[in-house]
Amino acid sequence: MKKHLLLLSMAVMAMTLSAQVETEVVTGAGYPDEVYYSLDDSIVATVPRTTWDLGFTTQFSVSLLANNASGVEVYTYPLGDTADWATLDTTGMTWVPLYNSIETWDEGAFNANAPGPPNLTDYGWGVYNETTHMITGDSLYVVKTLSGVYKKLWIVQRNPMMNSWTFKVAELDGSNEQTVELPAGEYADKGFIYYSLDNLEILDRGEPAKEAWDLLFTRYWDYTIPYMVSGVLTNDLLVMAQEVKEEGIDRETFVDYTDSAFSSEISIIGSDWKTFSMATMSYEVDTNTVYFLKKYGETDSTYYKLYFTAFDYTVGTYVFVEEKLSAVSSRAPEENMLLNLYPNPASDRLNLVYDHVGEMELTVFDATGRVVLSSSHTGAGFSQVALDISSLEHGIFFLRVKAGDSSNVLRFIKQ
C-alpha cells in the first residue's frame, strides 16, 4: 500500500513540475534600458529608459507618470492654481517631489495628490466634470526634466471620449510656451505614450502592446525605503503575483503557493530578493524566496514559478529560473471566490455571485476609470449580493471585488 501511495505521489509531482528554464535579462551598465518580458515568449522588447519625461495613459484611466528613475522630478506648485500660470514663481523653492505609485499603473506621480474617498472626482492633477465628462486640470506643476532644466507644466484637460490629452509647457519665465494635443487613442494598444519636455516631442519608444508582456525589468523610486531600486514590476492587466519566503526552501521543487494570496500590486516581485554585500561588493540573491504568478487567460488562469539565481549590477543582468506549472498548488487554497455576474448586460439590477467568508469591497468604475459606486459587504460563504445600477448611464463598466489579498475585476454592460 505504501508503495502505491509513493508512486501516486511521484506521479502528481511529475504533473506539477514542468521544464525549468534559466533566463538572462540584460538592462545594461547603469540600467539605461528596460525590458518587457512575456512568461510565454521570453523577452518581448528592450527599450531605452532615459528618453522620456512624461508617460500618458492610453487606457480608460487618468494616470500620468514621471520618469523618476531617470532623474525627472515633479513638484506641485503650492502658491496658486491654473489662474497663476503666467506668474508662477519658484523663488525659495523647497517643495517635496511626487512619485509614481509602486502599487498600480493607474496612479502616476501627477495623481499622488488625489484625496481619495469620499472625494472620488479629484484625480490629483484635475477634476472630473459629471456634465461634460471631461477631466479639467486645476493644478500647476514644476518639472525637472531629463536634462536638469526646470519647466512649468499645466495639464489642461483629459478627454476620455476622444482619448486625448491637452497640456501646456513653458520655461519658468513663460517663454517658449507650447500647447500640446496628445492623441493617446492612436496608441491604445499600448499602456502609455510618452513625451520629451526637453525636445518637445511625442515619443513612441517601442513599448509593446499591453497584452504582449507580463513583467517589466526596470528602475523605479521605492518611496517605502526610500531610494532608487532595480527590480521587476508586473502588468496588472494580465498578471497577479505572490511571494513565498520560507527558511531552507528547495526552490527547484517547491510549488506550495496559495491561490487566494495572489495580489495585483505591481511591485510584489520588486527588488528585495537581492541584497548588496559590502564584503564582496556584489549582490547576493535570497535563496529562501520564490515567486508565483497567475496569468489570466480567456477561460482559465495559468500559473508560473520564478526565482532569481544571480544579479550582476555592473552590466544590469538579471538571472532567474522560470517554470510553467501544469497543475494547481499542492497547498490547499484558502479560498476561491468563484465570482460571476448576471444578468450581463443589465439595466437596473446586477447580481454578484461569490463564495467568500469575510469582508468584501465592491467598487464600480466607468470607462474613464472614475469610481461611480462603492460598497462593503460581509460574505458568509456561497451567496450573492444585488447591486443597484439604475443610476448609471448606458455603457461599459468594471466591478472590482477585493477580499483580503485577492482582487478581481469583472466587466459588465449597463443597458
C-alpha positions as CSV (number, residue, x, y, z in Angstrom):
1,M,0.0,0.0,0.0
2,K,2.8,2.4,0.9
3,K,4.5,1.6,-2.4
4,H,1.3,2.6,-4.3
5,L,1.0,5.8,-2.4
6,L,4.6,6.7,-3.2
7,L,4.1,6.0,-6.9
8,L,0.9,8.2,-6.8
9,S,2.8,11.0,-5.1
10,M,5.6,10.8,-7.7
11,A,3.0,10.9,-10.5
12,V,1.4,14.1,-9.0
13,M,4.8,15.7,-8.7
14,A,5.6,14.9,-12.3
15,M,2.3,16.5,-13.4
16,T,3.0,19.6,-11.3
17,L,6.6,20.3,-12.4
18,S,7.4,21.1,-16.0
19,A,10.7,22.1,-17.5
20,Q,12.6,24.8,-15.7
21,V,14.4,27.4,-17.9
22,E,17.1,29.7,-16.7
23,T,16.9,33.1,-18.4
24,E,19.0,36.2,-18.5
25,V,17.6,39.7,-18.9
26,V,20.1,42.5,-19.5
27,T,19.3,46.2,-18.9
28,G,22.9,47.4,-19.3
29,A,25.5,49.1,-17.2
30,G,23.8,51.9,-15.3
31,Y,20.4,50.4,-16.3
32,P,19.9,52.5,-19.4
33,D,17.3,50.1,-20.8
34,E,14.2,48.4,-19.5
35,V,13.0,45.0,-20.7
36,Y,9.4,43.9,-21.3
37,Y,9.1,40.2,-20.7
38,S,6.5,37.6,-21.5
39,L,6.2,34.4,-19.4
40,D,5.2,32.5,-22.5
41,D,7.5,34.2,-25.1
42,S,10.6,35.4,-23.1
43,I,11.9,38.9,-24.0
44,V,9.4,40.9,-26.0
45,A,11.2,44.3,-26.2
46,T,14.2,46.1,-24.9
47,V,13.6,49.9,-24.9
48,P,15.6,52.9,-23.7
49,R,14.6,54.2,-20.3
50,T,16.2,57.6,-20.5
51,T,14.5,59.3,-23.4
52,W,11.2,60.5,-21.9
53,D,9.9,62.8,-19.1
54,L,6.2,62.1,-19.0
55,G,4.1,59.0,-19.7
56,F,0.4,59.5,-20.5
57,T,-2.0,56.6,-20.2
58,T,-3.7,55.5,-23.3
59,Q,-6.3,53.4,-21.4
60,F,-9.5,54.3,-19.6
61,S,-7.6,55.9,-16.8
62,V,-6.2,59.3,-15.8
63,S,-2.7,58.1,-14.9
64,L,0.2,60.3,-15.7
65,L,3.8,59.0,-15.0
66,A,7.0,60.9,-14.4
67,N,10.3,59.2,-15.3
68,N,11.5,59.3,-11.7
69,A,14.2,56.7,-12.2
70,S,16.0,58.8,-14.8
71,G,16.0,62.0,-12.7
72,V,12.7,63.6,-13.6
73,E,11.2,65.4,-10.6
74,V,7.6,66.6,-10.3
75,Y,6.5,69.3,-7.8
76,T,3.0,70.7,-7.3
77,Y,3.0,74.5,-7.3
78,P,1.8,75.3,-3.8
79,L,1.3,79.1,-4.2
80,G,-1.6,79.2,-6.7
81,D,-3.7,77.3,-9.2
82,T,-4.1,77.5,-13.0
83,A,-5.1,81.2,-12.8
84,D,-1.5,81.8,-11.8
85,W,0.1,80.2,-14.9
86,A,1.6,83.4,-16.1
87,T,3.0,84.5,-12.7
88,L,4.3,81.1,-11.3
89,D,7.3,81.9,-9.1
90,T,9.8,79.3,-7.8
91,T,11.7,81.7,-5.5
92,G,12.8,79.8,-2.4
93,M,11.5,76.5,-3.8
94,T,11.7,73.8,-1.1
95,W,8.8,71.6,-2.2
96,V,8.5,67.9,-1.9
97,P,8.6,65.9,-5.1
98,L,5.9,63.5,-6.2
99,Y,6.5,59.8,-7.2
100,N,4.7,57.2,-9.3
101,S,2.8,54.5,-7.3
102,I,4.5,51.2,-6.9
103,E,1.1,49.5,-6.3
104,T,-0.7,50.2,-9.6
105,W,0.0,51.7,-13.0
106,D,-3.2,53.7,-12.6
107,E,-1.5,56.2,-10.3
108,G,1.4,58.2,-11.6
109,A,3.3,60.9,-9.9
110,F,0.7,63.5,-11.0
111,N,-2.0,61.5,-9.3
112,A,-0.2,61.5,-6.0
113,N,-2.3,64.4,-4.6
114,A,-5.7,62.7,-5.3
115,P,-7.6,63.0,-2.0
116,G,-9.4,59.6,-2.3
117,P,-12.8,58.7,-0.8
118,P,-15.2,60.4,-0.3
119,N,-13.9,62.8,-3.0
120,L,-13.8,60.5,-5.9
121,T,-13.8,63.0,-8.7
122,D,-10.5,64.6,-7.9
123,Y,-7.6,62.8,-9.6
124,G,-4.8,64.9,-8.2
125,W,-4.0,66.9,-11.3
126,G,-7.6,67.5,-12.3
127,V,-11.3,67.1,-11.5
128,Y,-14.0,65.2,-13.3
129,N,-17.0,67.1,-14.6
130,E,-20.1,64.9,-14.4
131,T,-21.9,67.0,-17.1
132,T,-19.2,67.2,-19.8
133,H,-17.3,64.0,-18.7
134,M,-14.1,65.9,-19.1
135,I,-11.2,65.9,-16.5
136,T,-10.0,69.5,-16.3
137,G,-6.7,70.4,-14.8
138,D,-6.8,72.5,-11.6
139,S,-3.1,72.4,-10.6
140,L,0.2,73.7,-11.8
141,Y,3.5,71.8,-11.7
142,V,7.2,72.5,-11.9
143,V,9.1,69.6,-13.6
144,K,12.8,69.0,-13.6
145,T,13.5,67.4,-16.9
146,L,16.0,64.7,-18.0
147,S,18.5,67.4,-18.9
148,G,18.1,69.1,-15.4
149,V,16.1,72.1,-16.7
150,Y,13.1,73.2,-14.7
151,K,9.9,73.9,-16.6
152,K,6.3,74.7,-15.7
153,L,3.5,72.4,-16.7
154,W,-0.3,72.6,-16.8
155,I,-2.3,69.5,-17.6
156,V,-5.3,71.3,-19.2
157,Q,-7.6,68.5,-20.0
158,R,-8.2,64.8,-20.4
159,N,-10.9,64.0,-22.9
160,P,-11.9,60.3,-22.3
161,M,-14.3,60.2,-25.2
162,M,-11.6,61.2,-27.7
163,N,-8.9,59.5,-25.6
164,S,-6.7,62.6,-25.8
165,W,-4.7,64.9,-23.5
166,T,-4.1,68.6,-23.7
167,F,-1.3,70.3,-21.7
168,K,0.8,73.4,-21.7
169,V,4.6,73.6,-21.1
170,A,6.8,76.6,-20.9
171,E,10.1,77.8,-19.5
172,L,9.8,79.2,-15.9
173,D,9.9,82.7,-17.2
174,G,7.0,82.0,-19.6
175,S,9.0,81.8,-22.8
176,N,8.7,79.1,-25.4
177,E,5.1,78.2,-24.3
178,Q,3.7,75.2,-26.1
179,T,0.1,73.8,-26.1
180,V,0.3,70.1,-26.9
181,E,-2.6,68.0,-28.1
182,L,-1.6,64.4,-27.5
183,P,-3.8,61.8,-29.3
184,A,-3.5,58.9,-26.9
185,G,-6.1,56.9,-28.7
186,E,-3.7,56.4,-31.6
187,Y,-1.6,54.3,-29.3
188,A,-4.4,52.5,-27.5
189,D,-2.7,49.1,-28.0
190,K,0.0,50.2,-25.5
191,G,-0.3,51.1,-21.9
192,F,1.3,54.6,-22.2
193,I,2.5,57.1,-24.8
194,Y,5.5,59.3,-23.8
195,Y,6.7,62.9,-24.1
196,S,10.0,64.6,-24.0
197,L,9.9,68.0,-22.4
198,D,13.4,68.8,-23.5
199,N,12.7,68.1,-27.2
200,L,9.0,68.9,-27.1
201,E,8.0,65.8,-28.9
202,I,5.8,62.8,-28.6
203,L,7.7,59.5,-28.2
204,D,6.6,56.1,-29.3
205,R,9.6,54.5,-27.7
206,G,8.8,50.9,-28.7
207,E,6.7,49.8,-25.7
208,P,4.9,46.6,-26.8
209,A,1.2,46.1,-26.8
210,K,-0.3,45.8,-23.3
211,E,-1.4,42.2,-23.9
212,A,2.1,41.2,-25.0
213,W,4.1,41.4,-21.8
214,D,3.8,40.3,-18.2
215,L,7.0,41.6,-16.4
216,L,9.0,44.8,-16.7
217,F,12.6,44.8,-15.7
218,T,13.4,48.4,-14.8
219,R,14.4,51.1,-12.3
220,Y,12.0,52.9,-10.1
221,W,11.8,55.0,-7.0
222,D,10.7,53.0,-4.0
223,Y,9.3,55.6,-1.6
224,T,8.8,53.0,1.1
225,I,12.6,52.7,1.7
226,P,13.2,55.4,0.2
227,Y,15.7,55.2,-2.7
228,M,16.1,54.1,-6.3
229,V,16.0,50.4,-6.9
230,S,16.4,48.0,-9.8
231,G,13.7,45.4,-9.9
232,V,10.7,43.8,-11.6
233,L,7.1,45.2,-11.9
234,T,4.1,43.3,-13.2
235,N,1.5,44.0,-15.8
236,D,-1.6,44.2,-13.5
237,L,-3.9,43.9,-16.5
238,L,-2.8,40.3,-17.0
239,V,-0.8,39.1,-14.0
240,M,-1.1,38.7,-10.3
241,A,1.9,37.7,-8.1
242,Q,2.6,36.0,-4.8
243,E,5.9,35.9,-2.8
244,V,6.7,32.9,-0.6
245,K,9.6,33.1,1.9
246,E,10.5,30.0,3.8
247,E,13.8,29.2,5.5
248,G,15.6,26.3,3.8
249,I,13.2,26.2,0.9
250,D,14.1,23.9,-2.0
251,R,13.2,26.4,-4.8
252,E,13.6,23.8,-7.5
253,T,10.8,21.6,-6.3
254,F,8.7,24.0,-4.2
255,V,5.2,24.6,-5.6
256,D,3.2,25.4,-2.5
257,Y,1.5,28.7,-3.5
258,T,-1.9,29.7,-2.0
259,D,-4.4,30.6,-4.6
260,S,-6.2,33.3,-2.6
261,A,-2.9,35.1,-1.8
262,F,-2.2,36.5,-5.2
263,S,-2.0,40.2,-5.4
264,S,-2.4,42.7,-8.3
265,E,0.2,45.1,-6.7
266,I,2.8,45.7,-9.4
267,S,5.8,45.5,-7.1
268,I,5.2,42.2,-5.4
269,I,8.4,40.9,-7.0
270,G,10.1,44.2,-6.8
271,S,13.7,44.5,-5.7
272,D,14.1,42.9,-2.3
273,W,15.0,39.4,-3.5
274,K,18.6,40.7,-3.5
275,T,20.9,42.5,-1.1
276,F,24.2,44.2,-1.6
277,S,27.2,42.7,0.2
278,M,29.9,45.1,1.2
279,A,32.3,42.2,1.7
280,T,32.1,41.0,-1.9
281,M,30.9,44.3,-3.4
282,S,28.2,42.4,-5.2
283,Y,24.6,41.5,-4.9
284,E,23.5,38.3,-3.2
285,V,20.2,36.6,-4.0
286,D,17.8,35.5,-1.4
287,T,17.7,31.7,-1.7
288,N,14.6,31.4,0.5
289,T,12.3,33.3,-1.8
290,V,10.1,32.0,-4.6
291,Y,7.5,33.9,-6.7
292,F,4.4,32.6,-8.2
293,L,2.5,34.3,-11.0
294,K,-1.1,33.8,-12.0
295,K,-1.8,34.9,-15.6
296,Y,-5.3,35.4,-16.8
297,G,-6.5,33.6,-19.9
298,E,-9.7,33.8,-21.9
299,T,-11.1,30.8,-19.9
300,D,-8.6,29.7,-17.3
301,S,-5.6,31.1,-15.5
302,T,-2.1,29.8,-16.0
303,Y,0.4,29.5,-13.1
304,Y,4.2,30.1,-13.2
305,K,7.0,29.8,-10.7
306,L,10.0,32.2,-10.8
307,Y,13.1,32.6,-8.6
308,F,16.3,34.5,-9.0
309,T,19.8,32.9,-9.1
310,A,22.0,35.9,-9.7
311,F,22.1,39.7,-10.3
312,D,25.1,41.5,-11.8
313,Y,24.7,45.2,-11.3
314,T,27.8,46.0,-13.3
315,V,26.0,45.1,-16.5
316,G,22.5,45.2,-15.2
317,T,21.9,41.5,-15.7
318,Y,19.1,39.5,-14.0
319,V,19.4,35.7,-14.0
320,F,16.3,33.7,-13.0
321,V,14.6,30.4,-13.4
322,E,11.1,30.3,-14.8
323,E,8.7,27.3,-14.8
324,K,5.2,26.9,-16.1
325,L,3.1,24.9,-13.6
326,S,0.7,22.4,-15.2
327,A,-1.2,21.6,-12.1
328,V,-2.5,23.5,-9.1
329,S,-0.7,24.1,-5.9
330,S,-0.1,21.2,-3.5
331,R,-1.1,23.6,-0.7
332,A,-4.8,23.7,-0.2
333,P,-6.1,27.1,-1.3
334,E,-7.5,29.2,1.4
335,E,-10.4,30.3,-0.7
336,N,-11.6,30.8,-4.3
337,M,-14.3,33.5,-4.6
338,L,-15.9,31.9,-7.7
339,L,-17.1,35.2,-9.0
340,N,-19.9,35.7,-11.6
341,L,-22.2,38.5,-12.7
342,Y,-25.7,38.2,-14.1
343,P,-27.6,39.4,-16.0
344,N,-25.0,40.9,-18.2
345,P,-26.0,43.3,-19.9
346,A,-28.1,44.6,-17.1
347,S,-30.5,47.6,-16.8
348,D,-31.4,48.2,-13.1
349,R,-30.1,45.3,-11.0
350,L,-26.8,43.4,-11.2
351,N,-26.2,40.3,-9.2
352,L,-22.7,39.2,-8.0
353,V,-22.4,35.6,-7.2
354,Y,-19.5,34.7,-4.9
355,D,-18.1,32.2,-2.5
356,H,-16.3,34.1,0.2
357,V,-16.3,34.4,4.0
358,G,-15.3,37.7,5.4
359,E,-15.2,41.4,4.3
360,M,-15.5,42.4,0.7
361,E,-15.1,45.8,-1.0
362,L,-17.0,46.3,-4.2
363,T,-16.1,49.2,-6.5
364,V,-17.6,50.1,-9.9
365,F,-15.6,52.1,-12.4
366,D,-16.8,53.7,-15.5
367,A,-14.9,53.6,-18.8
368,T,-12.8,56.7,-17.8
369,G,-11.6,55.0,-14.6
370,R,-13.9,57.1,-12.4
371,V,-15.5,55.5,-9.3
372,V,-19.2,55.6,-9.7
373,L,-20.4,53.2,-7.0
374,S,-18.7,51.6,-3.9
375,S,-19.9,49.5,-1.0
376,S,-18.7,46.9,1.6
377,H,-20.2,43.6,2.3
378,T,-19.6,40.7,4.7
379,G,-19.5,37.4,2.8
380,A,-20.9,34.3,4.5
381,G,-20.0,31.6,2.0
382,F,-21.7,30.8,-1.3
383,S,-24.2,33.6,-1.8
384,Q,-25.0,36.6,-3.9
385,V,-25.3,40.4,-3.5
386,A,-27.5,42.7,-5.6
387,L,-26.2,46.0,-6.9
388,D,-28.5,48.8,-7.8
389,I,-27.1,50.2,-11.1
390,S,-30.2,52.1,-12.2
391,S,-28.5,55.5,-11.7
392,L,-25.7,54.6,-14.1
393,E,-25.6,55.8,-17.7
394,H,-25.6,53.3,-20.6
395,G,-22.2,51.9,-21.4
396,I,-19.3,49.7,-20.2
397,F,-18.4,49.4,-16.5
398,F,-16.0,47.4,-14.4
399,L,-16.6,45.9,-11.0
400,R,-13.6,45.4,-8.8
401,V,-14.0,42.9,-5.9
402,K,-11.4,43.0,-3.2
403,A,-11.4,40.3,-0.4
404,G,-8.3,40.1,1.7
405,D,-5.3,40.0,-0.6
406,S,-7.4,38.9,-3.6
407,S,-8.6,41.4,-6.2
408,N,-10.7,40.6,-9.3
409,V,-12.2,42.8,-12.0
410,L,-15.3,41.9,-13.9
411,R,-16.7,43.7,-16.9
412,F,-20.4,44.4,-17.4
413,I,-22.6,46.5,-19.7
414,K,-25.4,48.8,-18.4
415,Q,-28.3,48.9,-20.9
